[in-house]
């Protein structure tokens, strides 16, 4: 009998490497999708036997034949570069010049304060609070879903976003009008925690290796989700844990609320974040402050909102008027 264990399969190696480097589960799923797509595109050939020319052909196919967005093409390229650099540990070779998917310049859809209030009036319970925080604190939908009890500072009226886009932490505004609802969510989190402790101690998911360093952290109130999932789930490491509410559920509720509010143009969860930025700028808030509150790496990203403000930006009026 052969006692030697088989070497791990390629996709198992990809997942293991992503987890060692602490990539998010969402990124893991995305990278695995594009790596499988790349392999299938070249007839199930092993990537170790391919190189720059095959990557070039794949990226050309995405742009020319599938007409993917620029961000999608870049995502596929990042996944393949990760595969060669960190998993196969072999040089990718020269990819050469390939057709770049066009990145259209589009202005974000924003709502007036009155329109946002109409949308919020169509929501209730946790969905209302999450939408209010996306507008009142400039949160992304994933950031709202991932809020924990310890991220809230009532005295300072500060909300901390941990491991946001780019794995960066930042602080932003805690709207006073949301405080009572958040306190109710914390009370509900305590009650839910008590019930879980009585029925088998199902912990919440924790970042990175924190559950190994502090085994009981997932059973403390500070680490509980403000917006937990309705039932526990299995994570890739074989544990049963309580995760936060899924972003798709929030996105669906907000889209339905926007339709019910009879808005003149369609919107999404991100529209609420866009509206947060434009409202602050129209009221004279310094653009650098808005940049920090949004968590933008570059002020150029924040400047896009100055183009949708029209005559309301910094009190500027048309010379014709």
VOBA-1610 file (N, C-alpha, C; in pm, whole numbers, padded with zeros to 5 digits, always signed):
BEGIN
Unk+00084-00120+00000Unk+00000+00000+00000Unk+00088+00126+00000Unk+00056+00220-00089Unk+00134+00343-00099Unk+00099+00436+00015Unk+00197+00466+00098Unk+00171+00550+00216Unk+00192+00698+00186Unk+00246+00728+00065Unk+00271+00867+00031Unk+00140+00936-00007Unk+00118+01049+00054Unk-00004+01124+00022Unk+00013+01194-00111Unk-00098+01209-00183Unk-00096+01276-00312Unk-00074+01426-00292Unk-00003+01489-00384Unk+00013+01634-00372Unk-00122+01703-00388Unk-00141+01815-00321Unk-00270+01882-00330Unk-00301+01929-00471Unk-00426+01929-00506Unk-00467+01975-00638Unk-00443+02125-00649Unk-00438+02172-00772Unk-00404+02312-00798Unk-00499+02407-00727Unk-00630+02385-00740Unk-00725+02480-00681Unk-00721+02476-00528Unk-00686+02360-00471Unk-00667+02353-00326Unk-00546+02436-00284Unk-00442+02434-00367Unk-00323+02515-00339Unk-00356+02664-00350Unk-00436+02699-00449Unk-00478+02839-00466Unk-00552+02887-00341Unk-00650+02808-00297Unk-00729+02847-00179Unk-00641+02856-00055Unk-00552+02759-00037Unk-00465+02760+00081Unk-00375+02883+00081Unk-00322+02920-00035Unk-00234+03037-00044Unk-00311+03165-00016Unk-00432+03175-00069Unk-00515+03293-00044Unk-00544+03309+00105Unk-00569+03197+00173Unk-00602+03204+00315Unk-00479+03237+00400Unk-00364+03184+00360Unk-00240+03218+00432Unk-00213+03367+00422Unk-00242+03425+00306Unk-00218+03567+00284Unk-00336+03653+00329Unk-00435+03590+00390Unk-00549+03659+00453Unk-00635+03736+00355Unk-00651+03680+00236Unk-00747+03739+00142Unk-00888+03706+00190Unk-00983+03791+00157Unk-01121+03769+00201Unk-01182+03651+00126Unk-01288+03594+00185Unk-01357+03482+00122Unk-01415+03524-00012Unk-01459+03648-00020Unk-01515+03701-00145Unk-01408+03704-00255Unk-01287+03750-00220Unk-01177+03751-00317Unk-01137+03610-00355Unk-01140+03520-00259Unk-01107+03380-00286Unk-01200+03322-00393Unk-01329+03345-00376Unk-01426+03294-00474Unk-01403+03355-00611Unk-01375+03485-00614Unk-01355+03555-00741Unk-01231+03505-00812Unk-01118+03496-00740Unk-00993+03450-00801Unk-01006+03306-00850Unk-01070+03221-00773Unk-01087+03081-00815Unk-01171+03073-00942Unk-01273+03159-00952Unk-01357+03161-01072Unk-01274+03193-01195Unk-01192+03299-01187Unk-01115+03341-01304Unk-01004+03242-01338Unk-00945+03179-01240Unk-00840+03081-01268Unk-00900+02959-01338Unk-01018+02914-01291Unk-01085+02801-01358Unk-01124+02839-01501Unk-01175+02962-01516Unk-01214+03012-01648Unk-01093+03010-01742Unk-00978+03057-01696Unk-00854+03060-01775Unk-00813+02920-01817Unk-00823+02824-01725Unk-00784+02685-01755Unk-00880+02625-01858Unk-01010+02647-01841Unk-01108+02593-01936Unk-01092+02656-02075Unk-01061+02786-02078Unk-01045+02856-02205Unk-00935+02792-02289Unk-00831+02740-02224Unk-00720+02678-02295Unk-00729+02525-02292Unk-00850+02473-02288Unk-00869+02328-02304Unk-00820+02245-02189Unk-00837+02293-02066Unk-00799+02221-01943Unk-00649+02194-01937Unk-00570+02282-01996Unk-00425+02269-01982Unk-00383+02321-01845Unk-00277+02261-01790Unk-00228+02306-01661Unk-00156+02439-01679Unk-00183+02537-01593Unk-00119+02669-01608Unk+00034+02665-01605Unk+00091+02564-01538Unk+00237+02555-01532Unk+00299+02539-01670Unk+00220+02485-01764Unk+00269+02467-01899Unk+00231+02580-01992Unk+00177+02686-01937Unk+00138+02802-02017Unk+00214+02925-01968Unk+00193+03036-02037Unk+00265+03157-01998Unk+00201+03282-02052Unk+00285+03380-02083Unk+00236+03512-02122Unk+00146+03512-02244Unk+00179+03431-02346Unk+00099+03431-02469Unk-00043+03379-02443Unk-00054+03279-02358Unk-00187+03226-02326Unk-00268+03326-02243Unk-00203+03397-02154Unk-00271+03500-02076Unk-00316+03613-02168Unk-00230+03651-02261Unk-00264+03755-02358Unk-00390+03716-02436Unk-00395+03592-02484Unk-00510+03546-02562Unk-00637+03548-02478Unk-00625+03510-02353Unk-00742+03508-02264Unk-00796+03648-02240Unk-00707+03743-02212Unk-00749+03880-02187Unk-00808+03944-02312Unk-00752+03912-02429Unk-00808+03959-02556Unk-00950+03907-02573Unk-00969+03779-02542Unk-01102+03718-02554Unk-01204+03789-02465Unk-01165+03822-02343Unk-01257+03888-02251Unk-01299+04025-02303Unk-01202+04100-02358Unk-01232+04235-02402Unk-01304+04239-02536Unk-01258+04157-02634Unk-01307+04167-02771Unk-01434+04087-02793Unk-01439+03966-02738Unk-01552+03878-02765Unk-01658+03880-02655Unk-01616+03890-02531Unk-01715+03891-02421Unk-01754+04032-02378Unk-01680+04132-02424Unk-01712+04273-02397Unk-01727+04302-02247Unk-01634+04249-02168Unk-01641+04271-02024Unk-01600+04414-01991Unk-01636+04460-01873Unk-01596+04592-01826Unk-01448+04593-01794Unk-01390+04713-01789Unk-01247+04726-01760Unk-01213+04667-01624Unk-01298+04692-01525Unk-01272+04639-01391Unk-01274+04487-01390Unk-01360+04427-01472Unk-01369+04280-01479Unk-01244+04222-01542Unk-01196+04285-01648Unk-01073+04238-01712Unk-00954+04249-01617Unk-00946+04359-01543Unk-00837+04377-01446Unk-00845+04273-01335Unk-00968+04239-01296Unk-00989+04138-01192Unk-00935+04003-01239Unk-00964+03968-01363Unk-00915+03842-01419Unk-00764+03841-01425Unk-00705+03953-01467Unk-00559+03963-01474Unk-00496+03949-01336Unk-00554+04013-01235Unk-00502+04003-01099Unk-00504+03859-01049Unk-00611+03788-01080Unk-00622+03648-01036Unk-00514+03562-01099Unk-00487+03583-01228Unk-00388+03502-01297Unk-00246+03537-01251Unk-00220+03665-01230Unk-00089+03706-01177Unk-00066+03645-01040Unk-00170+03644-00956Unk-00158+03581-00823Unk-00123+03434-00838Unk-00189+03366-00931Unk-00164+03223-00953Unk-00017+03196-00985Unk+00039+03271-01078Unk+00176+03245-01121Unk+00278+03292-01017Unk+00250+03405-00954Unk+00348+03462-00861Unk+00351+03390-00728Unk+00234+03357-00671Unk+00229+03307-00534Unk+00199+03158-00522Unk+00137+03099-00624Unk+00102+02956-00615Unk+00201+02872-00695Unk+00215+02902-00824Unk+00308+02826-00908Unk+00452+02871-00886Unk+00469+02995-00840Unk+00602+03053-00816Unk+00692+03039-00939Unk+00638+03078-01052Unk+00715+03078-01175Unk+00686+03207-01251Unk+00783+03256-01328Unk+00760+03381-01401Unk+00650+03366-01504Unk+00567+03465-01515Unk+00456+03461-01610Unk+00504+03488-01752Unk+00608+03566-01765Unk+00654+03600-01898Unk+00586+03726-01948Unk+00626+03769-02065Unk+00574+03892-02122Unk+00434+03871-02178Unk+00338+03944-02125Unk+00200+03934-02175Unk+00185+04013-02304Unk+00259+04122-02316Unk+00249+04204-02435Unk+00131+04298-02429Unk+00113+04375-02533Unk+00002+04468-02540Unk-00125+04392-02580Unk-00228+04408-02500Unk-00355+04342-02532Unk-00466+04446-02530Unk-00578+04411-02592Unk-00692+04503-02599Unk-00747+04528-02460Unk-00751+04653-02423Unk-00803+04690-02293Unk-00953+04720-02302Unk-01028+04661-02212Unk-01170+04694-02206Unk-01183+04842-02172Unk-01272+04912-02242Unk-01286+05055-02221Unk-01352+05082-02087Unk-01299+05182-02018Unk-01355+05224-01889Unk-01435+05353-01913Unk-01565+05340-01930Unk-01645+05460-01960Unk-01650+05554-01840Unk-01647+05682-01871Unk-01657+05782-01765Unk-01804+05813-01740Unk-01854+05769-01628Unk-01995+05791-01595Unk-02004+05863-01461Unk-02093+05957-01455Unk-02116+06026-01328Unk-02208+05941-01241Unk-02183+05938-01110Unk-02266+05856-01022Unk-02407+05913-01010Unk-02503+05824-00991Unk-02641+05865-00963Unk-02648+05909-00817Unk-02702+06027-00793Unk-02718+06076-00656Unk-02862+06118-00635Unk-02903+06117-00510Unk-03039+06156-00472Unk-03035+06283-00388Unk-03141+06357-00392Unk-03155+06470-00301Unk-03188+06416-00162Unk-03175+06501-00062Unk-03207+06458+00074Unk-03352+06412+00082Unk-03441+06485+00018Unk-03584+06450+00021Unk-03608+06314-00043Unk-03537+06284-00151Unk-03555+06154-00216Unk-03503+06041-00128Unk-03391+06064-00059Unk-03339+05961+00032Unk-03441+05934+00143Unk-03500+06038+00199Unk-03600+06020+00305Unk-03718+05939+00254Unk-03757+05962+00128Unk-03866+05882+00069Unk-03828+05735+00060Unk-03703+05709+00024Unk-03656+05570+00016Unk-03656+05507+00155Unk-03603+05579+00253Unk-03596+05524+00390Unk-03734+05496+00446Unk-03833+05575+00406Unk-03970+05554+00456Unk-04030+05423+00406Unk-03969+05366+00303Unk-04018+05239+00250Unk-03953+05118+00318Unk-03861+05145+00410Unk-03788+05037+00477Unk-03821+05037+00626Unk-03797+04925+00690Unk-03821+04914+00835Unk-03718+04820+00897Unk-03708+04825+01029Unk-03620+04735+01102Unk-03474+04748+01063Unk-03400+04636+01060Unk-03257+04640+01029Unk-03227+04699+00891Unk-03314+04674+00793Unk-03291+04727+00658Unk-03295+04879+00658Unk-03388+04936+00734Unk-03396+05082+00745Unk-03269+05138+00807Unk-03221+05075+00913Unk-03102+05123+00982Unk-02979+05112+00893Unk-02963+05002+00820Unk-02847+04988+00733Unk-02849+05091+00621Unk-02966+05114+00562Unk-02977+05215+00457Unk-02948+05354+00514Unk-02994+05380+00635Unk-02969+05508+00699Unk-02819+05528+00724Unk-02747+05423+00757Unk-02603+05434+00781Unk-02526+05449+00650Unk-02575+05389+00543Unk-02509+05407+00414Unk-02519+05553+00370Unk-02632+05616+00399Unk-02650+05757+00364Unk-02591+05849+00470Unk-02612+05818+00597Unk-02570+05907+00705Unk-02424+05898+00743Unk-02359+05785+00707Unk-02217+05765+00742Unk-02131+05736+00620Unk-02192+05726+00502Unk-02116+05701+00381Unk-02061+05560+00371Unk-02131+05462+00428Unk-02081+05324+00426Unk-02112+05254+00295Unk-02022+05165+00255Unk-02053+05069+00150Unk-02146+04964+00209Unk-02219+04893+00123Unk-02315+04794+00175Unk-02242+04685+00254Unk-02123+04642+00208Unk-02049+04539+00281Unk-02005+04591+00418Unk-01968+04718+00425Unk-01925+04776+00551Unk-02040+04785+00650Unk-02159+04816+00601Unk-02277+04820+00689Unk-02309+04681+00743Unk-02301+04580+00656Unk-02332+04443+00698Unk-02233+04391+00800Unk-02108+04438+00794Unk-02001+04383+00879Unk-01981+04459+01011Unk-02069+04552+01042Unk-02053+04626+01167Unk-02069+04534+01288Unk-01980+04554+01386Unk-01988+04481+01512Unk-02017+04580+01626Unk-02053+04526+01740Unk-02089+04609+01854Unk-01976+04704+01891Unk-01854+04656+01889Unk-01741+04738+01935Unk-01701+04847+01835Unk-01765+04848+01717Unk-01736+04952+01619Unk-01810+05082+01647Unk-01898+05081+01746Unk-01983+05197+01775Unk-01931+05269+01899Unk-01908+05401+01886Unk-01868+05485+01999Unk-01973+05595+02015Unk-02064+05574+02108Unk-02175+05668+02124Unk-02129+05804+02175Unk-02037+05805+02270Unk-01995+05932+02330Unk-01929+06024+02228Unk-01843+05968+02146Unk-01773+06048+02045Unk-01852+06062+01917Unk-01962+05987+01905Unk-02044+05984+01784Unk-01958+05946+01663Unk-01884+05839+01683Unk-01792+05790+01581Unk-01823+05644+01550Unk-01814+05609+01424Unk-01835+05472+01379Unk-01705+05428+01311Unk-01652+05313+01351Unk-01526+05262+01295Unk-01555+05154+01192Unk-01499+05173+01074Unk-01508+05073+00967Unk-01377+04997+00967Unk-01384+04867+00992Unk-01262+04786+01001Unk-01249+04697+00877Unk-01127+04692+00825Unk-01098+04611+00706Unk-01192+04647+00592Unk-01202+04778+00565Unk-01282+04822+00452Unk-01212+04790+00322Unk-01250+04860+00215Unk-01188+04835+00085Unk-01039+04859+00095Unk-00960+04764+00042Unk-00815+04773+00055Unk-00766+04729+00191Unk-00854+04664+00269Unk-00820+04614+00403Unk-00775+04728+00495Unk-00837+04846+00479Unk-00800+04961+00561Unk-00911+04991+00662Unk-00868+05040+00779Unk-00962+05088+00880Unk-00981+05239+00864Unk-01100+05287+00901Unk-01123+05431+00903Unk-01236+05460+01000Unk-01248+05586+01038Unk-01362+05629+01120Unk-01448+05723+01038Unk-01576+05723+01069Unk-01669+05811+01001Unk-01776+05856+01100Unk-01873+05931+01051Unk-01975+05989+01136Unk-02072+05884+01187Unk-02115+05899+01310Unk-02225+05818+01364Unk-02345+05911+01375Unk-02443+05899+01285Unk-02557+05989+01287Unk-02635+05979+01419Unk-02655+06091+01488Unk-02730+06086+01615Unk-02869+06024+01600Unk-02933+06044+01485Unk-03068+05990+01466Unk-03070+05838+01460Unk-02952+05775+01443Unk-02945+05629+01436Unk-02912+05565+01571Unk-02880+05646+01671Unk-02827+05592+01797Unk-02927+05503+01870Unk-03051+05545+01878Unk-03151+05465+01950Unk-03168+05329+01883Unk-03176+05329+01749Unk-03191+05203+01676Unk-03069+05113+01695Unk-02950+05172+01698Unk-02828+05093+01719Unk-02827+05034+01859Unk-02867+05111+01958Unk-02875+05060+02095Unk-02971+04942+02103Unk-03080+04949+02028Unk-03174+04837+02024Unk-03111+04715+01958Unk-03032+04739+01853Unk-02964+04628+01787Unk-02863+04562+01882Unk-02795+04642+01963Unk-02698+04587+02059Unk-02770+04505+02165Unk-02885+04553+02212Unk-02965+04477+02309Unk-03009+04344+02249Unk-03049+04347+02121Unk-03090+04223+02054Unk-02970+04129+02035Unk-02853+04187+02009Unk-02733+04105+01995Unk-02700+04035+02127Unk-02719+04105+02239Unk-02696+04044+02370Unk-02794+03930+02396Unk-02920+03951+02363Unk-03021+03846+02382Unk-02990+03724+02295Unk-02951+03749+02169Unk-02918+03639+02079Unk-02796+03563+02130Unk-02698+03637+02179Unk-02578+03573+02234Unk-02614+03486+02353Unk-02700+03536+02441Unk-02742+03456+02558Unk-02809+03327+02516Unk-02894+03335+02413Unk-02963+03213+02367Unk-02864+03115+02306Unk-02766+03167+02232Unk-02668+03078+02171Unk-02582+03011+02277Unk-02547+03085+02382Unk-02467+03027+02490Unk-02544+02915+02560Unk-02675+02931+02570Unk-02758+02829+02635Unk-02774+02706+02547Unk-02761+02725+02413Unk-02790+02615+02320Unk-02669+02568+02240Unk-02550+02577+02296Unk-02437+02515+02228Unk-02322+02605+02191Unk-02329+02731+02225Unk-02216+02822+02204Unk-02170+02827+02058Unk-02256+02879+01970Unk-02217+02901+01831Unk-02155+03039+01821Unk-02024+03048+01796Unk-01959+03181+01795Unk-01983+03255+01663Unk-01951+03383+01663Unk-01955+03458+01539Unk-01823+03440+01465Unk-01825+03467+01336Unk-01700+03462+01260Unk-01608+03575+01305Unk-01479+03545+01309Unk-01379+03642+01354Unk-01274+03662+01245Unk-01211+03779+01242Unk-01111+03806+01139Unk-00982+03730+01163Unk-00927+03680+01051Unk-00794+03617+01049Unk-00782+03506+01155Unk-00677+03508+01237Unk-00653+03399+01332Unk-00694+03439+01473Unk-00784+03536+01484Unk-00821+03585+01617Unk-00887+03477+01701Unk-00963+03387+01635Unk-01032+03282+01711Unk-00934+03184+01774Unk-00812+03171+01717Unk-00711+03084+01777Unk-00637+03156+01889Unk-00614+03286+01871Unk-00543+03363+01972Unk-00630+03388+02094Unk-00759+03418+02068Unk-00855+03443+02176Unk-00977+03355+02153Unk-00974+03230+02200Unk-01079+03133+02169Unk-01220+03178+02210Unk-01232+03263+02311Unk-01364+03303+02358Unk-01410+03439+02306Unk-01331+03497+02215Unk-01367+03630+02164Unk-01501+03627+02091Unk-01528+03519+02018Unk-01653+03508+01944Unk-01775+03495+02031Unk-01755+03476+02161Unk-01866+03463+02254Unk-01884+03587+02340Unk-01809+03694+02309Unk-01823+03819+02383Unk-01914+03914+02306Unk-01980+04004+02377Unk-02073+04097+02314Unk-02002+04188+02215Unk-01881+04232+02248Unk-01810+04329+02165Unk-01794+04282+02020Unk-01779+04149+02000Unk-01753+04097+01866Unk-01880+04055+01792Unk-01995+04072+01853Unk-02119+04030+01787Unk-02154+04123+01671Unk-02213+04065+01568Unk-02259+04144+01454Unk-02379+04229+01493Unk-02385+04351+01443Unk-02507+04431+01460Unk-02620+04376+01374Unk-02581+04317+01259Unk-02681+04266+01165Unk-02646+04121+01131Unk-02675+04028+01223Unk-02636+03888+01200Unk-02727+03819+01099Unk-02676+03711+01044Unk-02757+03625+00958Unk-02867+03559+01042Unk-02971+03514+00975Unk-03084+03454+01048Unk-03051+03316+01103Unk-02946+03251+01051Unk-02908+03119+01102Unk-02759+03096+01083Unk-02699+03007+01162Unk-02555+02978+01151Unk-02522+02915+01016Unk-02393+02914+00982Unk-02349+02856+00857Unk-02214+02789+00875Unk-02174+02709+00775Unk-02043+02646+00774Unk-01945+02739+00703Unk-01825+02751+00755Unk-01719+02827+00689Unk-01619+02727+00632Unk-01530+02772+00540Unk-01437+02678+00474Unk-01351+02596+00568Unk-01335+02639+00693Unk-01246+02566+00785Unk-01322+02461+00865Unk-01448+02434+00829Unk-01523+02326+00890Unk-01593+02359+01019Unk-01603+02489+01055Unk-01669+02528+01178Unk-01809+02579+01149Unk-01895+02566+01251Unk-02029+02625+01243Unk-02023+02758+01316Unk-02053+02866+01245Unk-02043+03000+01302Unk-02164+03083+01260Unk-02178+03197+01325Unk-02283+03292+01288Unk-02219+03403+01207Unk-02264+03419+01084Unk-02208+03521+00995Unk-02300+03644+00995Unk-02254+03751+00932Unk-02340+03869+00921Unk-02442+03850+00809Unk-02541+03936+00802Unk-02643+03929+00698Unk-02577+03940+00561Unk-02630+03871+00463Unk-02570+03872+00331Unk-02603+04002+00259Unk-02503+04055+00188Unk-02521+04183+00119Unk-02634+04178+00017Unk-02656+04064-00046Unk-02759+04055-00150Unk-02899+04081-00093Unk-02921+04042+00031Unk-03052+04066+00094Unk-03075+04215+00113Unk-02969+04287+00153Unk-02981+04432+00172Unk-02998+04501+00038Unk-02922+04460-00062Unk-02932+04521-00194Unk-03071+04504-00253Unk-03129+04387-00235Unk-03264+04362-00285Unk-03366+04452-00218Unk-03356+04465-00086Unk-03452+04548-00011Unk-03441+04695-00052Unk-03317+04743-00069Unk-03299+04884-00107Unk-03350+04909-00248Unk-03324+04818-00340Unk-03375+04835-00477Unk-03527+04841-00478Unk-03591+04753-00400Unk-03736+04753-00392Unk-03788+04883-00332Unk-03718+04935-00231Unk-03758+05061-00168Unk-03746+05177-00266Unk-03642+05175-00347Unk-03623+05282-00445Unk-03731+05278-00553Unk-03771+05158-00593Unk-03881+05149-00690Unk-04011+05199-00628Unk-04034+05161-00502Unk-04158+05202-00434Unk-04162+05353-00411Unk-04043+05416-00402Unk-04037+05560-00378Unk-04059+05641-00506Unk-04074+05570-00620Unk-04100+05636-00749Unk-03993+05740-00784Unk-03868+05699-00774Unk-03759+05789-00808Unk-03752+05810-00958Unk-03707+05926-01003Unk-03698+05951-01147Unk-03588+05873-01217Unk-03492+05813-01141Unk-03384+05736-01199Unk-03351+05620-01106Unk-03311+05506-01161Unk-03284+05388-01076Unk-03162+05410-00988Unk-03160+05342-00875Unk-03047+05354-00784Unk-03019+05223-00713Unk-02919+05226-00625Unk-02877+05106-00552Unk-02827+05148-00415Unk-02773+05053-00341Unk-02713+05085-00211Unk-02602+05188-00226Unk-02523+05177-00332Unk-02411+05269-00350Unk-02460+05410-00380Unk-02584+05421-00431Unk-02641+05553-00454Unk-02652+05630-00322Unk-02681+05560-00214Unk-02691+05624-00083Unk-02555+05677-00039Unk-02449+05603-00065Unk-02313+05648-00033Unk-02275+05769-00120Unk-02309+05761-00250Unk-02285+05876-00338Unk-02357+06000-00286Unk-02479+05982-00240Unk-02560+06095-00193Unk-02501+06154-00065Unk-02444+06071+00020Unk-02373+06118+00140Unk-02263+06216+00100Unk-02182+06177+00001Unk-02069+06260-00041Unk-02115+06392-00101Unk-02213+06387-00189Unk-02258+06510-00254Unk-02327+06603-00156Unk-02399+06549-00059Unk-02464+06634+00041Unk-02358+06708+00124Unk-02252+06639+00164Unk-02147+06704+00243Unk-02077+06813+00163Unk-02044+06783+00038Unk-01976+06882-00045Unk-02064+07003-00074Unk-02192+06979-00098Unk-02282+07091-00127Unk-02301+07182-00007Unk-02274+07129+00113Unk-02286+07210+00234Unk-02153+07272+00276Unk-02053+07261+00188Unk-01926+07329+00212Unk-01822+07248+00285Unk-01843+07119+00304Unk-01741+07035+00371Unk-01617+07024+00283Unk-01500+07036+00344Unk-01374+07026+00271Unk-01363+06890+00204Unk-01316+06890+00079Unk-01311+06766+00001Unk-01216+06664+00063Unk-01111+06708+00130Unk-01018+06615+00196Unk-01088+06544+00311Unk-01175+06614+00382Unk-01251+06552+00491Unk-01345+06447+00434Unk-01413+06481+00324Unk-01504+06386+00260Unk-01426+06264+00213Unk-01306+06286+00159Unk-01220+06176+00115Unk-01191+06080+00230Unk-01157+06134+00347Unk-01127+06050+00463Unk-01250+05975+00512Unk-01364+06042+00514Unk-01487+05978+00561Unk-01528+05864+00469Unk-01505+05881+00338Unk-01540+05777+00242Unk-01435+05666+00236Unk-01312+05696+00279Unk-01206+05597+00273Unk-01145+05585+00135Unk-01149+05694+00056Unk-01087+05693-00076Unk-00936+05704-00064Unk-00865+05628-00143Unk-00719+05632-00142Unk-00668+05763-00201Unk-00735+05810-00306Unk-00693+05932-00374Unk-00807+06033-00375Unk-00771+06161-00364Unk-00872+06266-00368Unk-00935+06276-00507Unk-00865+06224-00610Unk-00921+06225-00744Unk-01049+06143-00752Unk-01055+06037-00673Unk-01178+05957-00670Unk-01292+06036-00612Unk-01264+06114-00509Unk-01367+06195-00444Unk-01412+06310-00534Unk-01322+06359-00618Unk-01354+06475-00702Unk-01464+06447-00803Unk-01492+06321-00831Unk-01600+06289-00925Unk-01732+06349-00878Unk-01748+06363-00745Unk-01874+06415-00694Unk-01889+06565-00720Unk-01779+06634-00741Unk-01791+06777-00771Unk-01854+06800-00908Unk-01850+06697-00994Unk-01905+06712-01129Unk-02056+06691-01133Unk-02113+06636-01027Unk-02258+06613-01028Unk-02332+06716-00943Unk-02258+06808-00882Unk-02321+06904-00793Unk-02382+07023-00868Unk-02331+07050-00989Unk-02386+07161-01065Unk-02370+07293-00992Unk-02474+07373-00994Unk-02466+07508-00936Unk-02458+07505-00785Unk-02482+07389-00723Unk-02481+07385-00577Unk-02343+07374-00517Unk-02237+07349-00601Unk-02105+07327-00545Unk-02040+07458-00503Unk-02009+07467-00374Unk-01937+07582-00318Unk-02003+07715-00353Unk-02133+07714-00375Unk-02205+07838-00400Unk-02183+07896-00539Unk-02120+07820-00631Unk-02093+07872-00765Unk-02223+07881-00844Unk-02241+07993-00915Unk-02357+08012-00999Unk-02314+08045-01141Unk-02398+08014-01234Unk-02369+08044-01375Unk-02358+08194-01394Unk-02260+08241-01475Unk-02249+08386-01500Unk-02371+08441-01570Unk-02448+08355-01640Unk-02569+08402-01707Unk-02673+08448-01607Unk-02666+08390-01485Unk-02765+08424-01382Unk-02721+08540-01296
//
